[in-house]
Amino acid sequence: MEKDIIIGADGVYELDSALSEIIRSAQCETAMVINKSGQLISHQAKADGADKVSIAALAAGGFASSAAIARLVGETEFETLYYEGATNNLYIAQIDKNNIILLVFKNRSNLEKVRNIVDDNRENIVEILKKTYLNTLPDPFINLDVSSYGVLEQ
């Protein structure tokens, strides 16, 4: 049976704190944790206003498309995506089997710095998500494999 995500106050606080630290240290504008199904799990930003739900869904779709392209060129998958714009850049990285992180950053930061900060914080975010997924409830409409988190099927 699949599980839906129920994030308690502690989980929200921990994820928000982790994303806020990433924004501060990477000089990012926005940080999001997104389930690969497109569900926005957590979001922090210096300024609000963007359509977070649409960004999450489109980022997950883009990440899924890149996996299909990877297989066509002989790779298992691409673990990161990078989009460079005139003023904003996006870095999307897989943080575990079910989730990706998306960072929006301006040219004052650089890709290598952002990538290193995500790598440095990945384990912490995965641990927070593990605790969160351990408190899930059944939902037949969510396609979420939580077995890698040690959640026992009921």
Contact map, one row per residue, 1 for C-alpha under 8 A:
1110000000000000000000000000000000000000000000000000000000000000000000000000000000000000000000000000000000000000000000000000000000000000011100000000000011
1111000000000000000000000000000000000000000000000000000000000000000000000000000000000000000000000000000000000000000000000000000000000000011111111100000000
1111100000000000000000000000000000000000000000000000000000000000000000000000000000000000000000000000000000000000000000000000000000000001111101111100000000
0111110000000000000000000000000000000000000000000000000000000000000000000000000000000000000000000000000000000000000000000000000000000001111001010000000000
0011111000000000000000000000000000000000000000000000000000000000000000000000000000000000000000000000000000000000000000000000000000011011100000000000000000
0001111100000000000000000000000000000000000000000000000000000000000000000000000000000000000000000000000000000000000000000000000000011011100000000000000000
0000111111110000000000000000000000000000000000000000000000000000000000000000000000000000000000000000000000000000000000000000000000010010000000000000000000
0000011111110000000000000000000000000000000000000000000000000000000000000000000000000000000000000000000000000000000000000000000000010000000000000000000000
0000001111111000000000000000000000000000000000000000000000000000000000000000000000000000000000000000000000000000000000000000000000000000000000000000000000
0000001111111100000000000000000000000000000000000000000000000000000000000000000000000000000000000000000000000000000000000000000000000000000000000000000000
0000001111111110000000000000000000000000000000000000000000000000000000000000000000000000000000000000000000000000000000000000000110110000000000000000000000
0000001111111111000000000000000000000000010000000000000000000000000000000000000000000000000000000000000000000000000000000000000000000000000000000000000000
0000000011111111100000000000000000000000000000000000000000000000000000000000000000000000000000000000000000000000000000000000000000000000000000000000000000
0000000001111111110000000000000000000000000000000000000000000000000000000000000000000000000000000000000000000000000000000000000100000000000000000000000000
0000000000111111111000000000000000000000010000000000000000000000000000000000000000000000000000000000000000000000000000000000100100000000000000000000000000
0000000000011111111100000000000000000000011100000000000000000000000000000000000000000000000000000000000000000000000000000000000000000000000000000000000000
0000000000001111111110000000000000000000000000000000000000000000000000000000000000000000000000000000000000000000000000000000000000000000000000000000000000
0000000000000111111111000000000000000000000000000000000000000000000000000000000000000000000000000000000000000000000000001001100000000000000000000000000000
0000000000000011111111100000001100000000001100000000000000000000000000000000000000000000000000000000000000000000000000000000000000000000000000000000000000
0000000000000001111111110000001000000000000110000000000000000000000000000000000000000000000000000000000000000000000000000000000000000000000000000000000000
0000000000000000111111111000000000000000000000000000000000000000000000000000000000000000000000000000000000000000000000000000000000000000000000000000000000
0000000000000000011111111111001000000000000000000000000000000000000000000000000000000000000000000000000000000000000011001000000000000000000000000000000000
0000000000000000001111111111111000000000000110000000000000000000000000000000000000000000000000000000000000000000000000000000000000000000000000000000000000
0000000000000000000111111111000000000000000000000000000000000000000000000000000000000000000000000000000000000000000000000000000000000000000000000000000000
0000000000000000000011111111000000000000000000000000000000000000000000000000000000000000000000000000000000000000000010000000000000000000000000000000000000
0000000000000000000001111111000000000000000000000000000000000000000000000000000000000000000000000000000000001000110010000000000000000000000000000000000000
0000000000000000000001111111100000000000000000000000000000000000000000000000000000000000000000000000000010011000000000000000000000000000000000000000000000
0000000000000000000001111111111000000000000000000000000000000000000000000000000000000000000000000000001111001000000000000000000000000000000000000000000000
0000000000000000000000100011111000000000000011100000000000000000000000000000000000000000000000000000001111000000000000000000000000000000000000000000000000
0000000000000000000000100001111100000000001111000000000000000000000000000000000000000000000000000000011110000000000000000000000000000000000000000000000000
0000000000000000001101100001111110000000001110000000000000000000000000000000000000000000000000000000111100000000000000000000000000000000000000000000000000
0000000000000000001000000000011111000001111100000000000100000000000000000000000000000000000000000000111000000000000000000000000000000000000000000000000000
0000000000000000000000000000001111100001111000000000000000000000000000000000000000000000000000000011110000000000000000000000000000000000000000000000000000
0000000000000000000000000000000111111111110000000000000100010000000000000000000000000000000000000011110000000000000000000000000000000000000000000000000000
0000000000000000000000000000000011111111100000000000000000010000000000000000000000000000000000000111000000000000000000000000000000000000000000000000000000
0000000000000000000000000000000001111110000000000000000000011011000000000000000000000000000000000111000000000000000000000000000000000000000000000000000000
0000000000000000000000000000000001111110000000000000000010011000000000000000000000000000000000000000000000000000000000000000000000000000000000110000000000
0000000000000000000000000000000001111111000000000000000111111000000000000000000000000000000000000000000000000000000000000000000000000000000000000000000000
0000000000000000000000000000000001111111100000000000100110000000000000000000000000000000000000000000000000000000000000000000000000000000000000000000000000
0000000000000000000000000000000111100111111000000001100110000000000000000000000000000000000000000000000000000000000000000000000000000000000000000000000000
0000000000000000000000000000000111100011111000000000000000000000000000000000000000000000000000000000000000000000000000000000000000000000000000000000000000
0000000000010011000000000000000111000001111100000000000000000000000000000000000000000000000000000000000000000000000000000000000000000000000000000000000000
0000000000000001001000000000011110000001111110000001000000000000000000000000000000000000000000000000000000000000000000000000000000000000000000000000000000
0000000000000001001100100000011100000000011111000000000000000000000000000000000000000000000000000000000000000000000000000000000000000000000000000000000000
0000000000000000000100100000111000000000001111110000000000000000000000000000000000000000000000000000000000000000000000000000000000000000000000000000000000
0000000000000000000000000000110000000000000111110000000000000000000000000000000000000000000000000000000000000000000000000000000000000000000000000000000000
0000000000000000000000000000100000000000000011111000000000000000000000000000000000000000000000000000000000000000000000000000000000000000000000000000000000
0000000000000000000000000000000000000000000011111100000000000000000000000000000000000000000000000000000000000000000000000000000000000000000000000000000000
0000000000000000000000000000000000000000000000111110000000000000000000000000000000000000000000000000000000000000000000000000000000000000000000000000000000
0000000000000000000000000000000000000000000000011111000000000000000000000000000000000000000000000000000000000000000000000000000000000000000000000000000000
0000000000000000000000000000000000000000000000001111111000000000000000000000000000000000000000000000000000000000000000000000000000000000000000000000000000
0000000000000000000000000000000000000001001000000111111100000000000000000000000000000000000000000000000000000000000000000000000000000000000000000000000000
0000000000000000000000000000000000000011000000000011111110000000000000000000000000000000000000000000000000000000000000000000000000000000000000000000000000
0000000000000000000000000000000000000000000000000011111111000000000000000000000000000000000000000000000000000000000000000000000000000000000000000000000000
0000000000000000000000000000000000000000000000000011111111100000000000000000000000000000000000000000000000000000000000000000000000000000000000000000000000
0000000000000000000000000000000101000111000000000001111111110000000000000000000000000000000000000000000000000000000000000000000000000000000000000000000000
0000000000000000000000000000000000001111000000000000111111111000000000000000000000000000000000000000000000000000000000000000000000000000000000000000000000
0000000000000000000000000000000000000100000000000000011111111100000000000000000000000000000000000000000000000000000000000000000000000000000000000000000000
0000000000000000000000000000000000000100000000000000001111111110000000000000000000000000000100000000010000000000000000000000000000000000000000000000000000
0000000000000000000000000000000001111100000000000000000111111111000000000000000000000000000000000001000000000000000000000000000000000000000000000000000000
0000000000000000000000000000000000011100000000000000000011111111100000000000000000000000000000000000000000000000000000000000000000000000000000000000000000
0000000000000000000000000000000000000000000000000000000001111111110000000000000000000000000000000000000000000000000000000000000000000000000000000000000000
0000000000000000000000000000000000010000000000000000000000111111111000000000000010000000000100000000000000000000000000000000000000000000000000000000000000
0000000000000000000000000000000000010000000000000000000000011111111100000000000000000000000000000000000000000000000000000000000000000000000000000000000000
0000000000000000000000000000000000000000000000000000000000001111111110000000000000000000000000000000000000000000000000000000000000000000000000000000000000
0000000000000000000000000000000000000000000000000000000000000111111111000000110000000000000000000000000000000000000000000000000000000000000000000000000000
0000000000000000000000000000000000000000000000000000000000000011111111100001110000000000000000000000000000000000000000000000000000000000000000000000000000
0000000000000000000000000000000000000000000000000000000000000001111111110000100000000000000000000000000000000000000000000000000000000000000000000000000000
0000000000000000000000000000000000000000000000000000000000000000111111111000000000000000000000000000000000000000000000000000000000000000000000000000000000
0000000000000000000000000000000000000000000000000000000000000000011111111111110000000000000000000000000000000000000000000000000000000000000000000000000000
0000000000000000000000000000000000000000000000000000000000000000001111111111100000000000000000000000000000000000000000000000000000000000000000000000000000
0000000000000000000000000000000000000000000000000000000000000000000111111110000000000000000000000000000000000000000000000000000000000000000000000000000000
0000000000000000000000000000000000000000000000000000000000000000000011111110000000000000000000000000000000000000000000000000000000000000000000000000000000
0000000000000000000000000000000000000000000000000000000000000000000001111111000000000000000000000000000000000000000000000000000000000000000000000000000000
0000000000000000000000000000000000000000000000000000000000000000000001111111110000000000000000000000000000000000000000000000000000000000000000000000000000
0000000000000000000000000000000000000000000000000000000000000000001001100111110000000000000000000000000000000000000000000000000000000000000000000000000000
0000000000000000000000000000000000000000000000000000000000000000011101100011111000000000000000000000000000000000000000000000000000000000000000000000000000
0000000000000000000000000000000000000000000000000000000000000000011001000011111110000000000000000000000000000000000000000000000000000000000000000000000000
0000000000000000000000000000000000000000000000000000000000000000000000000000111110000000000011000000000000000000000000000000000000000000000000000000000000
0000000000000000000000000000000000000000000000000000000000000000000000000000011111000000001111000000000000000000000000000000000000000000000000000000000000
0000000000000000000000000000000000000000000000000000000000000010000000000000011111100000011110000000000000000000000000000000000000000000000000000000000000
0000000000000000000000000000000000000000000000000000000000000000000000000000000111110000111100000000000000000000000000000000000000000000000000000000000000
0000000000000000000000000000000000000000000000000000000000000000000000000000000011111000111000000000000000000000000000000000000000000000000000000000000000
0000000000000000000000000000000000000000000000000000000000000000000000000000000001111101110000000000000000000000000000000000000000000000000000000000000000
0000000000000000000000000000000000000000000000000000000000000000000000000000000000111111100000000000000000000000000000000000000000000000000000000000000000
0000000000000000000000000000000000000000000000000000000000000000000000000000000000011111100000000000000000000000000000000000000000000000000000000000000000
0000000000000000000000000000000000000000000000000000000000000000000000000000000000001111100000000000000001100000000000000000000000000000000000000000000000
0000000000000000000000000000000000000000000000000000000000000000000000000000000000011111110000000000000111100000000000000000000000000000000000000000000000
0000000000000000000000000000000000000000000000000000000000000000000000000000000001111111111000000000000111100000000000000000000000000000000000000000000000
0000000000000000000000000000000000000000000000000000000000000000000000000000000011110001111100000000011110000000000000000000000000000000000000000000000000
0000000000000000000000000000000000000000000000000000000000000000000000000000000111100000111110000000011100000010011000000000000000000000000000000000000000
0000000000000000000000000000000000000000000000000000000000100010000000000000000111000000011111000001111000000000000000000000000000000000000000000000000000
0000000000000000000000000000000000000000000000000000000000000000000000000000001110000000001111100001110000000000000000000000000000000000000000000000000000
0000000000000000000000000000000000000000000000000000000000000000000000000000001100000000000111111011100000000000000000000000000000000000000000000000000000
0000000000000000000000000000000000000000000000000000000000000000000000000000000000000000000011111111100000000000000000000100110000000000000000000000000000
0000000000000000000000000000000000000000000000000000000000000000000000000000000000000000000001111111000000000000000000000000010000000000000000000000000000
0000000000000000000000000000000000000000000000000000000000000000000000000000000000000000000001111110000000000000000000000000000000000000000000000001000000
0000000000000000000000000000000000110000000000000000000000000000000000000000000000000000000000111111000000000000000000000000000000000000000000011100000000
0000000000000000000000000000000011110000000000000000000000000000000000000000000000000000000001111111100000000000000000000000000000000000000000000000000000
0000000000000000000000000000000011110000000000000000000000010000000000000000000000000000000111110111110000000000000000000000000000000000000000000000000000
0000000000000000000000000000001111000000000000000000000000000000000000000000000000000000000111100011111000000000000000000000000000000000000000000000000000
0000000000000000000000000000011111000000000000000000000000100000000000000000000000000000011110000001111100000000000000000000000000000000000000000000000000
0000000000000000000000000001111100000000000000000000000000000000000000000000000000000000011100000000111110000000000000000000000000000000000000000000000000
0000000000000000000000000001111000000000000000000000000000000000000000000000000000000001111000000000011111000000000000000000000000000000000000000000000000
0000000000000000000000000011110000000000000000000000000000000000000000000000000000000001110000000000001111111000000000000000000000000000000000000000000000
0000000000000000000000000001100000000000000000000000000000000000000000000000000000000011100000000000000111111000000000000000000000000000000000000000000000
0000000000000000000000000000000000000000000000000000000000000000000000000000000000000011100000000000000011111100000000000000000000000000000000000000000000
0000000000000000000000000010000000000000000000000000000000000000000000000000000000000000000000000000000011111100000000000000000000000000000000000000000000
0000000000000000000000000111000000000000000000000000000000000000000000000000000000000000000000000000000011111110110000000000000000000000000000000000000000
0000000000000000000000000000000000000000000000000000000000000000000000000000000000000000000000000000000000111111110000000000000000000000000000000000000000
0000000000000000000000000000000000000000000000000000000000000000000000000000000000000000001000000000000000001111111000000000000000000000000000000000000000
0000000000000000000000000000000000000000000000000000000000000000000000000000000000000000000000000000000000000111111100000000000000000000000000000000000000
0000000000000000000000000100000000000000000000000000000000000000000000000000000000000000000000000000000000001111111110000000000000000000000000000000000000
0000000000000000000000000100000000000000000000000000000000000000000000000000000000000000001000000000000000001111111111000000000000000000000000000000000000
0000000000000000000000000000000000000000000000000000000000000000000000000000000000000000001000000000000000000011111111100000000000000000000000000000000000
0000000000000000000000000000000000000000000000000000000000000000000000000000000000000000000000000000000000000001111111110000000000000000000000000000000000
0000000000000000000001001100000000000000000000000000000000000000000000000000000000000000000000000000000000000000111111111000000000000000000000000000000000
0000000000000000000001000000000000000000000000000000000000000000000000000000000000000000000000000000000000000000011111111100000000000000000000000000000000
0000000000000000000000000000000000000000000000000000000000000000000000000000000000000000000000000000000000000000001111111110000000000000000000000000000000
0000000000000000000000000000000000000000000000000000000000000000000000000000000000000000000000000000000000000000000111111110000000000000000000000000000000
0000000000000000010001000000000000000000000000000000000000000000000000000000000000000000000000000000000000000000000011111111100000000000000000000000000000
0000000000000000000000000000000000000000000000000000000000000000000000000000000000000000000000100000000000000000000001111111110000000000000000000000000000
0000000000000000000000000000000000000000000000000000000000000000000000000000000000000000000000000000000000000000000000111111111000000000000000000000000000
0000000000000000010000000000000000000000000000000000000000000000000000000000000000000000000000000000000000000000000000001111111100000000000000000000000000
0000000000000010010000000000000000000000000000000000000000000000000000000000000000000000000000100000000000000000000000001111111110000000000000000000000000
0000000000000000000000000000000000000000000000000000000000000000000000000000000000000000000000110000000000000000000000000111111111000000000000000000000000
0000000000000000000000000000000000000000000000000000000000000000000000000000000000000000000000000000000000000000000000000011111111100000000000000000000000
0000000000100110000000000000000000000000000000000000000000000000000000000000000000000000000000000000000000000000000000000001111111110000000000000000000000
0000000000100000000000000000000000000000000000000000000000000000000000000000000000000000000000000000000000000000000000000000111111111000000000000000000000
0000000000000000000000000000000000000000000000000000000000000000000000000000000000000000000000000000000000000000000000000000011111111100000000000000100000
0000000000100000000000000000000000000000000000000000000000000000000000000000000000000000000000000000000000000000000000000000001111111110000000000000000000
0000111100100000000000000000000000000000000000000000000000000000000000000000000000000000000000000000000000000000000000000000000111111111000000000000000000
0000110000000000000000000000000000000000000000000000000000000000000000000000000000000000000000000000000000000000000000000000000011111111000000000100101000
0000000000000000000000000000000000000000000000000000000000000000000000000000000000000000000000000000000000000000000000000000000001111111000000000000111000
0000111000000000000000000000000000000000000000000000000000000000000000000000000000000000000000000000000000000000000000000000000000111111100000000000000000
0011110000000000000000000000000000000000000000000000000000000000000000000000000000000000000000000000000000000000000000000000000000011111110000000000000000
0011110000000000000000000000000000000000000000000000000000000000000000000000000000000000000000000000000000000000000000000000000000000011111000000000000000
1111000000000000000000000000000000000000000000000000000000000000000000000000000000000000000000000000000000000000000000000000000000000001111100000000000000
1111000000000000000000000000000000000000000000000000000000000000000000000000000000000000000000000000000000000000000000000000000000000000111111000000000000
1110000000000000000000000000000000000000000000000000000000000000000000000000000000000000000000000000000000000000000000000000000000000000011111100000000000
0100000000000000000000000000000000000000000000000000000000000000000000000000000000000000000000000000000000000000000000000000000000000000001111100000000000
0111000000000000000000000000000000000000000000000000000000000000000000000000000000000000000000000000000000000000000000000000000000000000001111110000000000
0110000000000000000000000000000000001000000000000000000000000000000000000000000000000000000000000000000000000000000000000000000000000000000111111000000000
0111000000000000000000000000000000001000000000000000000000000000000000000000000000000000000000000100000000000000000000000000000000000000000001111100000000
0110000000000000000000000000000000000000000000000000000000000000000000000000000000000000000000000100000000000000000000000000000000000000000000111111000000
0110000000000000000000000000000000000000000000000000000000000000000000000000000000000000000000000100000000000000000000000000000000001000000000011111111000
0000000000000000000000000000000000000000000000000000000000000000000000000000000000000000000000000000000000000000000000000000000000000000000000001111111100
0000000000000000000000000000000000000000000000000000000000000000000000000000000000000000000000001000000000000000000000000000000000000000000000001111111000
0000000000000000000000000000000000000000000000000000000000000000000000000000000000000000000000000000000000000000000000000000000001001100000000000111111000
0000000000000000000000000000000000000000000000000000000000000000000000000000000000000000000000000000000000000000000000000000000000000100000000000111111100
0000000000000000000000000000000000000000000000000000000000000000000000000000000000000000000000000000000000000000000000000000000000001100000000000111111110
0000000000000000000000000000000000000000000000000000000000000000000000000000000000000000000000000000000000000000000000000000000000000000000000000010011111
1000000000000000000000000000000000000000000000000000000000000000000000000000000000000000000000000000000000000000000000000000000000000000000000000000001111
1000000000000000000000000000000000000000000000000000000000000000000000000000000000000000000000000000000000000000000000000000000000000000000000000000000111
